[in-house]
Structure formats: structure tokens, C-alpha cells
Amino acid sequence: MIALLASACNNKSSLDVDISDIPNPGIEIERYGRELFHIQPGNIAEELPALAEKYPYFLGEPPLDTLSFIQIHDFISDPFLRDIALATEARFPDTKSIEKDLNLAFRHYLYYYPGAEVPIVNTYISGLDFESPVQLQDSILLIALDMYLGKDFEPYAMSRIPQYRTRRATPEHIARDVMIEVANQLPVQYRTENILLDQMIEKGKVLYFLDAMMPRVHDTIRIGYSIQQLEWCRANEKNLWAFIIENNLLFSSDYEKTHKLIIDGPFTSFFPEGSPARTGWWVGWQIVRSFMKNNPEVSLPQLMEEITPRQVLDNSRYNP
């Protein structure tokens, strides 16, 4: 299994629930990317129509038009993309470990959301689309396997993908990214404002959702930090909260100030370079954790869909 085990420094989580009665959802990954790049460009006229029958989501409903043939021919003929496809095949000769991780995460999902739909999962070669490596569209889950080839995969640097982003370009982050996408598509019964508090709590809810979906995964995987960055946040939690309060940022909608605590990057520009980015996420996570600890009657679906950010803060008893 792909490192879905907690570090020895993690205590057993209260969210490590008994899922023995939840049947395995039986996720089996379809590998569109592999099948597409197995086509030789010279054979595209003969082989692509059959692939379109199997994967209309990617290629459109057959029959394909001439433009589709030309575009796919150019895509699979590109030397750089062919090298990426070969590297992906070498790194993922099969997807059994990913399937095991996803089935475990979705068993937890079904524990909290009985009867929920489990998506069909397809993998593909994205051409290093680091902005959207996982997409959930209706009942189809798309995973760009070429964005999980390891943080030191040389073409990432050649393509100028930031190092802070390639830190998460590992197989260990696949299930994490999938469940973030699931969390982001849950229905919400209230409206948020464009203030820092709302952004922090919404991100904190997503991270708490990961706590529940992947209770044996280390916090570094959930938030995408190194162990040093995580320890920086833990050591500076009181200072982070004091900075937000003393600078009147909590209820501010001043984008120039608040976005620095939310956006991804090498570090948070308010703080020294030893700090990670997205420190607002981390503080929001701790507030949500405190809220759920002090309000055990609130279910995970209620937290995600009904409880407003202000209600979370007011009832969290958060006091770092």
C-alpha cells in the first residue's frame, strides 16, 4: 500500500473508526493514458475508434471527426509526452496500491455518507498539468498519473514546475488529492463572505475531512508540508494566531493582505523563509479540530455542509 500509514509519532486518531461493516467499494482503475500511448501514431486511424468506444469521456462520442484524429496524432507523437508516458508506465506498472488506498479512503467516506456514489476512476497523461492533477466531474474521477512521478522527477524542473508544488507530486498524495476533490464538491447550505475567517475555516474543514477519510495518514501528507514545515507551524501556532488578531485580519476582505495566508508558494511572505505557505489553512484546521473536539454531537456531514465558519470559530474554544 502507498504509505497510508501514520508515522510512529502520531497517536491513534479518534476518527480511526471501525469500518469493518463497510464493504469494499471495489474501485478498479481504468488506464486511458496507457492505452492511448500504446497506439502507434501510424495506426491511429485503425485503433483510435475502438478506444473512443471505451473512453468517450476523453475522446468524445464516436464517430470521431478529422480534427480529433489530427489532435490525438500530434499528442501521442510528441517526443516529450511519449517520454513522460514511458516514465509513468515505469513508475506505475500497475495501480494496485492506488486502488487499495482509494478503496480504504472511500470506505471511510461511505461510513460517514452511506449510499454515496463512488466514482469511476480513470488515469491519463496530462502533459504535466500540475494545477489540476485530480478532477472529479459528475461520477468520473480523473487522475493525471504523470503528476505523481516523485518530487525529483527531472522533467518537472525542466517544465519549471515550482519545487513547493513538486513536493506533493508523489504517489503518497494521490488518495489525499482525490479526497480533497471529493470534499470540495460536497453541497453547502450557507453562503460565505470573502473574509479571511471564511477562507481559513473552509480550508480547515477540508483538512479535517482528510482526518476522517484517512485517519492513519500523517499530517504532513494531509496538508502537503515537510516535517520541518509542520513543526514550524506547531511551534508558532500562538504567534500565528496573535499575528492574525493583532493585524485585524480575521474579518478582513483585503485581498492583498489575506491571500498571503492562503495561497500556495515556497513560504508565507509575512513570515521568515522557514515558514510554509498556506499557514491560514493550518490555523483554520486547528480551529476546526478544536470545534469538533468540543462539539462531539456534530457529525462530519453537518460540519461540512451546515455549520458556518463563524459558528465554528465561536464554538471552538480555540485558544492556542
C-alpha positions as CSV (number, residue, x, y, z in Angstrom):
1,M,0.0,0.0,0.0
2,I,1.2,3.5,-0.8
3,A,2.3,4.9,2.5
4,L,-1.1,5.3,4.1
5,L,0.4,4.5,7.4
6,A,0.8,7.1,10.1
7,S,4.2,8.0,11.4
8,A,5.1,6.5,14.7
9,C,4.9,9.9,16.3
10,N,1.1,10.1,15.5
11,N,-1.3,8.9,18.2
12,K,-4.3,6.8,17.2
13,S,-6.9,9.2,16.0
14,S,-10.4,9.4,17.4
15,L,-11.5,9.4,13.8
16,D,-9.9,5.9,13.2
17,V,-13.4,4.4,13.2
18,D,-14.5,0.8,12.8
19,I,-15.2,0.4,9.1
20,S,-15.4,-3.4,9.2
21,D,-19.1,-3.4,8.3
22,I,-18.5,-1.1,5.3
23,P,-18.0,-3.2,2.1
24,N,-15.0,-2.6,-0.1
25,P,-16.4,-0.3,-2.9
26,G,-14.3,-2.3,-5.5
27,I,-12.6,0.6,-7.2
28,E,-10.7,-0.6,-10.3
29,I,-8.7,2.0,-12.2
30,E,-9.1,2.3,-15.9
31,R,-5.8,3.4,-17.6
32,Y,-6.8,5.5,-20.6
33,G,-3.3,7.1,-20.7
34,R,-1.6,3.8,-21.0
35,E,-3.9,2.6,-23.8
36,L,-3.7,5.8,-25.7
37,F,0.1,5.9,-25.8
38,H,0.2,2.2,-26.7
39,I,-1.2,3.3,-30.1
40,Q,1.5,3.8,-32.7
41,P,0.9,7.1,-34.5
42,G,0.8,5.3,-37.8
43,N,-2.0,3.1,-36.6
44,I,-4.2,5.8,-35.2
45,A,-6.9,5.5,-37.9
46,E,-7.4,1.8,-37.2
47,E,-7.0,1.8,-33.4
48,L,-8.4,5.1,-32.1
49,P,-12.1,4.4,-32.9
50,A,-12.1,1.4,-30.6
51,L,-10.6,3.5,-27.8
52,A,-13.2,6.1,-28.4
53,E,-15.9,3.5,-27.8
54,K,-14.3,2.6,-24.5
55,Y,-13.5,6.2,-23.4
56,P,-16.0,8.6,-24.8
57,Y,-15.4,10.8,-21.8
58,F,-11.9,11.6,-23.1
59,L,-12.4,11.4,-26.9
60,G,-16.0,12.3,-27.4
61,E,-18.8,10.2,-28.7
62,P,-17.8,8.3,-31.9
63,P,-17.6,8.6,-34.8
64,L,-14.6,10.9,-34.4
65,D,-14.1,13.8,-36.7
66,T,-10.9,14.5,-38.7
67,L,-9.8,17.2,-36.2
68,S,-9.9,14.7,-33.4
69,F,-7.6,12.3,-35.3
70,I,-5.2,15.1,-36.0
71,Q,-5.1,16.4,-32.4
72,I,-4.6,12.9,-30.9
73,H,-2.0,12.0,-33.5
74,D,0.0,15.2,-32.6
75,F,-0.4,14.5,-28.9
76,I,0.9,10.9,-29.0
77,S,3.6,11.8,-31.5
78,D,5.2,14.4,-29.2
79,P,8.6,13.1,-28.1
80,F,8.4,14.8,-24.7
81,L,4.9,13.4,-24.0
82,R,6.0,9.9,-25.1
83,D,8.9,10.1,-22.7
84,I,6.5,11.2,-19.9
85,A,4.2,8.2,-20.8
86,L,7.1,5.8,-20.6
87,A,8.2,7.2,-17.3
88,T,4.6,6.9,-16.0
89,E,4.4,3.3,-17.1
90,A,7.7,2.5,-15.4
91,R,6.6,4.2,-12.1
92,F,3.2,2.6,-12.2
93,P,3.4,-0.8,-13.9
94,D,0.1,-1.5,-12.2
95,T,-2.3,0.5,-10.0
96,K,-3.0,-2.0,-7.2
97,S,-1.5,0.2,-4.5
98,I,-3.5,3.2,-5.6
99,E,-6.7,1.1,-5.8
100,K,-6.0,-0.2,-2.3
101,D,-5.6,3.4,-0.9
102,L,-8.7,4.7,-2.7
103,N,-10.8,1.8,-1.6
104,L,-9.8,2.4,2.0
105,A,-10.5,6.1,1.8
106,F,-13.8,5.6,0.1
107,R,-14.8,3.0,2.8
108,H,-14.4,5.8,5.3
109,Y,-16.4,8.1,3.0
110,L,-19.2,5.6,2.9
111,Y,-19.1,5.3,6.7
112,Y,-20.0,9.0,7.0
113,Y,-22.1,9.2,3.8
114,P,-24.0,5.9,3.4
115,G,-25.3,5.4,0.0
116,A,-23.0,7.9,-1.6
117,E,-21.9,7.3,-5.2
118,V,-18.3,6.0,-5.7
119,P,-16.9,7.4,-8.9
120,I,-15.4,5.6,-11.9
121,V,-11.7,6.2,-11.9
122,N,-9.6,6.9,-15.0
123,T,-5.9,7.8,-15.2
124,Y,-4.4,9.7,-18.1
125,I,-1.3,11.6,-19.2
126,S,-1.9,15.3,-18.8
127,G,1.3,16.7,-20.1
128,L,2.3,17.8,-16.6
129,D,-0.8,19.7,-15.7
130,F,0.3,20.5,-12.1
131,E,-2.6,22.8,-11.5
132,S,-5.3,20.1,-11.7
133,P,-3.8,16.7,-11.3
134,V,-7.1,15.3,-10.0
135,Q,-10.6,16.2,-11.3
136,L,-14.0,14.9,-10.2
137,Q,-16.6,15.6,-12.9
138,D,-20.0,14.1,-12.2
139,S,-19.3,10.4,-11.5
140,I,-15.9,10.3,-13.3
141,L,-12.7,10.8,-11.4
142,L,-9.6,11.7,-13.5
143,I,-6.1,11.2,-12.2
144,A,-3.1,12.6,-14.1
145,L,-0.6,9.9,-13.2
146,D,2.2,11.9,-14.8
147,M,1.9,14.4,-11.9
148,Y,2.8,11.7,-9.3
149,L,6.2,10.6,-10.5
150,G,8.2,11.8,-7.5
151,K,9.4,15.2,-6.4
152,D,12.8,14.7,-8.1
153,F,11.4,13.7,-11.5
154,E,13.7,15.8,-13.8
155,P,11.0,16.9,-16.3
156,Y,9.2,18.7,-13.5
157,A,12.2,21.1,-13.1
158,M,12.6,21.3,-16.9
159,S,9.0,22.4,-17.2
160,R,9.6,25.0,-14.4
161,I,7.0,23.5,-12.0
162,P,7.8,25.1,-8.6
163,Q,9.6,22.9,-6.1
164,Y,7.0,23.7,-3.5
165,R,4.5,22.0,-5.8
166,T,6.6,19.0,-6.8
167,R,6.9,18.2,-3.1
168,R,3.4,16.8,-3.4
169,A,4.0,15.1,-6.8
170,T,4.3,11.7,-5.1
171,P,2.2,8.5,-5.1
172,E,1.5,9.1,-1.4
173,H,-0.5,12.2,-2.3
174,I,-2.9,10.6,-4.8
175,A,-5.6,9.5,-2.4
176,R,-5.2,12.7,-0.5
177,D,-5.7,14.8,-3.6
178,V,-8.7,12.7,-4.6
179,M,-10.4,13.1,-1.2
180,I,-9.8,16.9,-1.3
181,E,-11.6,17.0,-4.6
182,V,-14.5,15.0,-3.0
183,A,-14.6,17.4,-0.1
184,N,-14.7,20.4,-2.4
185,Q,-17.8,19.1,-4.2
186,L,-19.9,18.5,-1.1
187,P,-23.1,20.6,-1.0
188,V,-23.1,23.6,1.3
189,Q,-26.2,25.1,2.7
190,Y,-24.9,28.5,3.6
191,R,-23.0,31.4,1.9
192,T,-19.6,32.6,2.9
193,E,-18.1,36.1,2.7
194,N,-14.8,36.9,1.2
195,I,-13.1,37.4,4.6
196,L,-10.0,35.6,5.9
197,L,-12.0,33.7,8.6
198,D,-14.3,32.1,6.0
199,Q,-11.3,31.1,3.8
200,M,-9.4,29.7,6.8
201,I,-12.3,27.6,8.1
202,E,-13.3,26.3,4.7
203,K,-9.8,25.1,4.1
204,G,-9.7,23.8,7.7
205,K,-12.9,21.8,7.0
206,V,-11.3,20.2,4.0
207,L,-8.3,19.2,6.0
208,Y,-10.5,17.8,8.8
209,F,-12.4,15.9,6.2
210,L,-9.0,14.3,5.3
211,D,-8.6,13.5,9.0
212,A,-11.8,11.5,8.8
213,M,-11.2,9.9,5.4
214,M,-7.5,9.0,6.0
215,P,-7.1,8.7,9.8
216,R,-3.8,6.8,9.6
217,V,-2.1,9.2,7.3
218,H,0.4,11.6,8.8
219,D,-0.4,15.3,8.9
220,T,2.4,16.1,6.5
221,I,0.6,14.2,3.8
222,R,-2.8,15.8,4.6
223,I,-1.6,19.4,4.3
224,G,1.3,18.7,2.0
225,Y,4.1,20.0,4.2
226,S,7.5,18.7,5.0
227,I,8.0,17.6,8.6
228,Q,10.1,20.8,9.2
229,Q,7.3,23.0,8.0
230,L,4.7,21.2,10.1
231,E,6.9,21.5,13.2
232,W,7.3,25.3,12.4
233,C,3.5,25.7,12.5
234,R,3.2,23.8,15.7
235,A,5.9,25.8,17.3
236,N,4.5,29.1,16.1
237,E,0.8,28.4,16.5
238,K,0.3,31.0,19.2
239,N,2.3,33.6,17.2
240,L,0.3,32.9,14.0
241,W,-3.0,33.4,15.8
242,A,-1.7,36.6,17.5
243,F,-0.5,38.0,14.2
244,I,-3.9,37.4,12.6
245,I,-5.7,39.0,15.5
246,E,-3.3,41.9,16.2
247,N,-3.3,42.9,12.5
248,N,-7.1,42.8,12.3
249,L,-7.0,40.2,9.5
250,L,-9.6,37.7,10.7
251,F,-12.6,39.6,9.4
252,S,-10.8,41.4,6.7
253,S,-11.6,41.1,3.0
254,D,-8.4,42.9,1.9
255,Y,-7.1,40.5,-0.7
256,E,-3.6,42.0,-0.8
257,K,-3.2,41.1,2.9
258,T,-5.3,38.0,3.4
259,H,-4.3,36.0,0.3
260,K,-0.8,35.7,1.6
261,L,-2.0,33.4,4.3
262,I,-4.0,31.2,1.9
263,I,-2.1,30.9,-1.5
264,D,0.4,28.2,-2.2
265,G,4.1,29.1,-2.5
266,P,7.5,28.5,-1.0
267,F,6.6,30.3,2.2
268,T,4.2,32.8,3.8
269,S,5.5,36.2,2.9
270,F,4.5,37.7,6.2
271,F,6.9,35.3,8.0
272,P,10.5,34.1,7.6
273,E,11.5,31.6,4.9
274,G,11.4,28.7,7.4
275,S,7.6,29.1,7.4
276,P,5.5,27.1,4.9
277,A,2.9,28.7,2.7
278,R,-0.8,28.3,3.4
279,T,-0.4,29.0,7.1
280,G,-4.0,30.2,7.1
281,W,-5.1,26.7,6.1
282,W,-3.2,25.2,9.1
283,V,-4.7,27.6,11.6
284,G,-8.1,27.0,10.2
285,W,-7.5,23.3,10.6
286,Q,-6.7,23.6,14.2
287,I,-9.8,25.7,14.8
288,V,-12.0,23.1,13.1
289,R,-10.3,20.3,15.1
290,S,-11.0,22.2,18.3
291,F,-14.6,22.8,17.3
292,M,-15.2,19.1,16.6
293,K,-13.5,18.0,19.8
294,N,-15.7,20.3,21.9
295,N,-18.9,19.6,19.9
296,P,-19.0,15.8,19.6
297,E,-22.7,15.9,18.7
298,V,-21.9,17.5,15.4
299,S,-21.5,14.9,12.6
300,L,-19.0,15.2,9.7
301,P,-21.7,16.0,7.1
302,Q,-23.1,18.7,9.4
303,L,-19.7,20.3,9.8
304,M,-19.0,20.2,6.0
305,E,-22.5,21.3,4.9
306,E,-24.3,23.2,7.6
307,I,-22.0,24.8,10.2
308,T,-20.9,28.3,9.1
309,P,-17.3,29.5,9.6
310,R,-18.4,31.9,12.3
311,Q,-20.3,29.2,14.2
312,V,-17.1,27.1,14.0
313,L,-15.0,29.9,15.5
314,D,-17.5,30.9,18.1
315,N,-18.0,27.4,19.4
316,S,-14.4,26.1,19.0
317,R,-12.9,27.3,22.3
318,Y,-9.8,27.7,20.2
319,N,-7.0,29.2,22.4
320,P,-3.5,28.3,21.3
